[in-house]
Structure formats: structure tokens, C-alpha cells
Amino acid sequence: MIRTIWCNKRNWAGIAGFLLMITIITGCLTAPEIERTRMYTLYPKGDIKTVAPLNLSLGVRPLFSARPYGPPMAYLDANQQLGFRIRDEWAEPPASSVTRALTDALTATCRFVDVGNAADMARPDLILTGELRKFHENRTTSPSTADIEVRIELRFSRNPGAVWAETLEESIPLASDDAAGFAAAMNEAVGRLAVRAAEAIAAVEIHQTPKP
């Protein structure tokens, strides 16, 4: 009788040990829940005034970008140091988004017979180049702002000298301090800058005729 009880206890101990081992193995094999990177897109819009057309084509080169401004969302703190939000990124490099916004705005003015990527055009009459100098959340102000600065130059592709050049800035306050608030403010800032640039370029009186 004592032997039977001891055997039963041993069997239950073995079963309990087996179940514990299965539980441990299952826990080890189950992947831990990892917080995913959140991606934010920019779709800037703006009202563009159309102007009298010129018989000139415009090739837009992709904007160069200052080194810090890639997919990670950048911010400027009170010590003039740049930092980056954790797991919050732009869906594409900011320079690509701004280049597209400028191209769309220039197309909407109807000033040029053709507007497109300079690399895809055989011989555009004019070339637009630029540099993205700022694209960050400015935490040195209250409330924080979405700051963008772009240097843009317009030139004849085969003649020396700039037709038009200007450095444009926009700063939009954030409605909230989270990444979504930053993205919304930057979306508005990019849209305003693109409209300003397109209307300024469309208003330029181009007297010089490009050489064949």
C-alpha cells in the first residue's frame, strides 16, 4: 500500500515536471512583443494661382539634404543639439517629400510647358536646384514648432548665371507634442513653402532666351 502511494506520488511529480518543462519551452519559443516603428507621411496641399505660360521647360533636380535629416524624426533642443524621436520616422527621406511638393506646385502654376525630374528630361530649358537646410521640430520655443528651410536656385541649363535664387523658411506651431502633432505641423509647413516658392518662381520675368 505504501509502495503504491509512493509510486503515485512519483508519477504525479513526473507529470508536473513535464508540464513545467513544456510551459518553459513554450515561453521561450514565443516571440516577445516588440514595439514597431511608426511611419508618418507628408501630403502637403495648397492653393496655387495659375499664370501666363512660357514656352520653356523646367527640370527639377532632387534637393540635397543636410546630413541629419533622414527618416528619423529630428528635433532641436534648448542646448542647440539635434536629437531623434524613438520609433517615429518619416515614410520617406524629407528631401524627397519636399522635392515632390515643389514639383507639384510648380506644375500647378502652368507657367512652364513641362515640369519634371531633370534626369528624365532630354534638354530642359531651366534647371531648379536646392538644398534642404532645416527639417526638424524646434523645442526651443513654446509651443514647439515644425521648422523647414530650403535654399532654391533657378538657372538656364545652358547659360551661366542664376535666374532666381532665394532661401525660404516656414515655422508652424505644433497642436500637440507627440509625433502626430509634429507630422501635421510639418505637413502644413511644407505646403506653405512649396506654394511660396512656386508663386515666386512663376512671377519671375525671364527675358533671356535660352541658347539652342
C-alpha positions as CSV (number, residue, x, y, z in Angstrom):
1,M,0.0,0.0,0.0
2,I,2.8,2.4,0.9
3,R,4.6,1.4,-2.2
4,T,1.6,2.2,-4.3
5,I,1.1,5.6,-2.8
6,W,4.8,6.4,-3.3
7,C,4.6,5.3,-7.0
8,N,1.6,7.5,-7.5
9,K,3.4,10.5,-6.0
10,R,6.3,9.8,-8.2
11,N,4.1,9.7,-11.3
12,W,2.4,12.9,-10.4
13,A,5.7,14.6,-9.8
14,G,6.9,13.4,-13.2
15,I,3.8,14.7,-14.9
16,A,4.1,18.1,-13.1
17,G,7.7,18.3,-14.1
18,F,6.9,17.5,-17.7
19,L,4.1,20.2,-17.8
20,L,6.5,22.7,-16.2
21,M,9.1,22.0,-18.9
22,I,6.5,22.4,-21.7
23,T,5.5,25.7,-20.2
24,I,9.1,27.0,-20.1
25,I,9.8,25.8,-23.6
26,T,6.6,27.4,-24.9
27,G,7.5,30.7,-23.2
28,C,11.0,30.6,-24.7
29,L,9.7,29.9,-28.2
30,T,7.1,32.7,-28.1
31,A,8.5,35.9,-29.6
32,P,8.3,38.9,-27.3
33,E,6.0,41.7,-28.4
34,I,8.2,44.4,-29.9
35,E,7.0,48.0,-30.3
36,R,7.1,48.7,-34.1
37,T,8.4,51.9,-35.7
38,R,5.7,54.3,-36.5
39,M,5.8,55.8,-40.0
40,Y,4.4,59.2,-40.9
41,T,3.7,60.6,-44.4
42,L,3.5,64.1,-45.8
43,Y,0.8,65.1,-48.3
44,P,1.1,68.9,-48.4
45,K,-1.5,70.9,-50.3
46,G,-2.1,74.5,-51.2
47,D,-4.0,76.8,-53.5
48,I,-1.8,77.7,-56.5
49,K,-2.5,80.6,-58.8
50,T,-2.1,79.9,-62.5
51,V,-0.1,82.4,-64.6
52,A,0.6,83.1,-68.3
53,P,2.6,80.2,-69.7
54,L,6.1,80.4,-71.1
55,N,7.4,78.2,-73.9
56,L,10.1,76.8,-71.6
57,S,10.6,73.5,-69.8
58,L,11.8,73.1,-66.2
59,G,13.8,70.3,-64.9
60,V,13.8,69.8,-61.1
61,R,16.8,68.1,-59.5
62,P,16.3,66.3,-56.2
63,L,17.1,68.5,-53.3
64,F,20.3,67.9,-51.4
65,S,19.8,67.4,-47.7
66,A,21.8,68.4,-44.6
67,R,23.2,65.2,-43.1
68,P,20.9,64.9,-40.0
69,Y,17.6,65.0,-42.0
70,G,16.8,61.4,-42.9
71,P,13.9,59.2,-42.0
72,P,14.2,59.5,-38.2
73,M,12.2,62.5,-36.9
74,A,14.7,65.1,-35.7
75,Y,14.2,67.7,-33.0
76,L,16.3,70.7,-31.8
77,D,16.6,71.1,-28.0
78,A,17.5,74.1,-25.8
79,N,21.2,73.3,-26.0
80,Q,21.1,73.6,-29.8
81,Q,21.6,69.8,-30.0
82,L,19.8,67.6,-32.5
83,G,18.1,64.5,-31.3
84,F,15.7,62.0,-32.8
85,R,12.4,60.6,-31.7
86,I,12.5,56.9,-30.8
87,R,10.5,54.7,-33.2
88,D,9.0,57.6,-35.0
89,E,10.1,58.1,-38.6
90,W,9.1,59.7,-41.9
91,A,7.9,57.2,-44.5
92,E,10.5,58.6,-47.0
93,P,13.5,60.9,-46.7
94,P,12.3,64.5,-46.2
95,A,14.3,65.8,-49.2
96,S,12.2,63.5,-51.4
97,S,8.9,64.8,-50.0
98,V,9.9,68.4,-50.4
99,T,11.2,67.9,-53.9
100,R,7.9,66.4,-54.9
101,A,5.9,69.1,-53.2
102,L,7.9,71.8,-55.1
103,T,7.5,69.9,-58.4
104,D,3.7,69.6,-58.0
105,A,3.3,73.2,-57.0
106,L,5.4,74.4,-60.0
107,T,3.3,72.2,-62.3
108,A,0.1,73.7,-60.9
109,T,1.2,77.3,-61.8
110,C,1.0,76.3,-65.6
111,R,4.0,78.6,-66.1
112,F,6.1,76.1,-67.9
113,V,5.3,73.8,-70.8
114,D,6.8,70.9,-68.9
115,V,8.0,70.3,-65.4
116,G,9.6,67.1,-64.3
117,N,12.7,65.3,-62.9
118,A,15.7,66.8,-64.7
119,A,17.2,63.3,-65.1
120,D,14.2,62.2,-67.1
121,M,14.1,65.2,-69.5
122,A,16.3,65.3,-72.6
123,R,17.1,69.1,-72.6
124,P,15.1,71.2,-70.2
125,D,15.5,74.9,-70.7
126,L,15.7,75.7,-67.0
127,I,17.1,73.8,-64.0
128,L,15.9,74.0,-60.4
129,T,18.3,73.0,-57.7
130,G,18.2,73.3,-54.0
131,E,19.2,72.2,-50.5
132,L,17.1,71.2,-47.5
133,R,18.8,73.0,-44.6
134,K,16.3,72.5,-41.8
135,F,13.6,69.9,-41.2
136,H,13.1,69.5,-37.5
137,E,10.9,70.0,-34.5
138,N,12.1,73.2,-32.7
139,R,11.8,72.6,-29.0
140,T,13.5,75.9,-28.1
141,T,10.1,77.7,-28.5
142,S,6.8,77.4,-26.7
143,P,4.9,75.8,-28.2
144,S,7.3,73.8,-30.2
145,T,7.3,74.4,-34.0
146,A,7.9,72.5,-37.2
147,D,10.8,74.3,-38.9
148,I,11.8,73.9,-42.5
149,E,14.4,75.9,-44.5
150,V,15.2,75.4,-48.2
151,R,17.7,77.2,-50.5
152,I,16.4,77.2,-54.1
153,E,18.1,78.4,-57.3
154,L,16.7,78.6,-60.8
155,R,19.1,78.7,-63.8
156,F,19.1,78.2,-67.5
157,S,20.5,74.8,-68.2
158,R,22.9,76.0,-70.9
159,N,23.6,79.6,-69.9
160,P,25.6,80.9,-66.9
161,G,24.1,82.8,-64.0
162,A,21.0,82.4,-61.8
163,V,17.6,83.5,-63.0
164,W,16.2,83.4,-59.4
165,A,17.5,82.4,-56.0
166,E,16.1,82.6,-52.5
167,T,16.2,80.9,-49.1
168,L,12.7,80.2,-47.8
169,E,11.6,79.3,-44.3
170,E,8.4,78.2,-42.6
171,S,7.6,77.6,-39.0
172,I,4.3,76.1,-37.8
173,P,3.4,75.6,-34.1
174,L,2.5,72.1,-33.0
175,A,-1.0,71.4,-31.9
176,S,0.3,68.5,-29.7
177,D,3.7,67.4,-28.6
178,D,3.5,63.9,-30.0
179,A,4.9,62.7,-33.3
180,A,1.5,63.0,-35.0
181,G,1.3,66.7,-34.0
182,F,4.8,67.2,-35.4
183,A,3.9,65.5,-38.7
184,A,0.7,67.6,-39.1
185,A,2.6,70.8,-38.5
186,M,5.4,69.9,-40.8
187,N,2.9,68.9,-43.5
188,E,1.5,72.4,-43.3
189,A,4.9,74.0,-43.3
190,V,6.0,72.1,-46.4
191,G,2.8,73.0,-48.2
192,R,3.2,76.7,-47.5
193,L,6.8,76.7,-48.5
194,A,6.1,74.9,-51.8
195,V,3.3,77.4,-52.7
196,R,5.6,80.4,-51.8
197,A,8.4,79.0,-53.9
198,A,6.2,78.2,-56.9
199,E,4.5,81.5,-57.0
200,A,7.8,83.4,-56.6
201,I,9.3,81.4,-59.5
202,A,6.2,81.8,-61.7
203,A,6.4,85.6,-61.2
204,V,10.0,85.9,-62.4
205,E,10.2,87.8,-65.7
206,I,12.5,85.7,-67.9
207,H,13.9,88.0,-70.6
208,Q,16.8,85.8,-71.7
209,T,16.2,83.3,-74.4
210,P,18.0,80.0,-73.9
211,K,20.7,79.1,-76.5
212,P,19.9,76.2,-78.7
